[in-house]
Amino acid sequence: MKQTLQTTQETNGSEFHLVAEVTECSNPEGYTSLTFSTVWTGAKNPKEQQDKYTVLLSPAALVALRNLLVEDTEK
């Protein structure tokens, strides 16, 4: 699943997108990959994503992340 988390409009008309993507991993089995990337529409290739950070989450870590995000939105 991929989702744009934030879009920032620049004064020159370009946009800067922060994107998060979650994918299931086949190895190690049961783990999930979480990748944050950016897209800048003012770049030479305006559709090219640049990966900034990737982490592998165990099933327990994924549950902890979900709990953190849900807890934060309930405040």
N, C-alpha and C positions, 0 to 999 in steps of 0.2 A: 504494500500500500504506500502510495506517495502522496504527499500533501504540501502545498505551499503554506508556510506558517505566517509569513509576513511579506508584504510588498511595500517598498519605499519608492515613492515618486521623486525623481530628481528635477531640478529646475530646468535642465536642458531637454526634458521630455523622456529621458531614459528611465528604466525601472530596475530596481535591485530586488531580487526574490531570494528569500531564505526557504529552502525546501528540506523536508524530512522524509526519509523513506525507510520502511520497515520490511524486511524480507526474512523468510524462514531459511535456515541453513541446513544443508544436508550433512555437513560435517563441521563441527560435532553435532550429531543428531539432537534435535530438540532445542537448539540454540536459535536466537534471533539476531539478525544484524540490523543495527540502527545507524543510518548514515545521514549526516547533515551536509548539504551542499548549497551553492549559490549560483544564480544566473543573473548576468547583467546584460540588459538589452542594448547597452551602448558599446558592447565589446565587438571585436572583429567578427566573431561568430556568436550572434546574440542568443542562440538557443542552446549553446554548449554549457552543460553543468560542470561545475568544479567542485569535487568532493573536498570537504574541509575536515571532517572528522567521522570515523567509523568505529563502532564498538560492537563486540559480540556479547550478548546478554544471555545468561543461563535462564532457564525457566523461572527460577526464584527471583533473579534480578529483574526480569520483565514484570513480574507481579509487583515487586517493590516500586518500580518506576511508575506503573499504572496507579498504584496506591498513592504515590507522591503527587501525581498530576491531579487525581480526583480530589485528594485532600486539599490541595492548593486552590482548586476552583470552588471549593465549598466555603472558603473564608470570606 
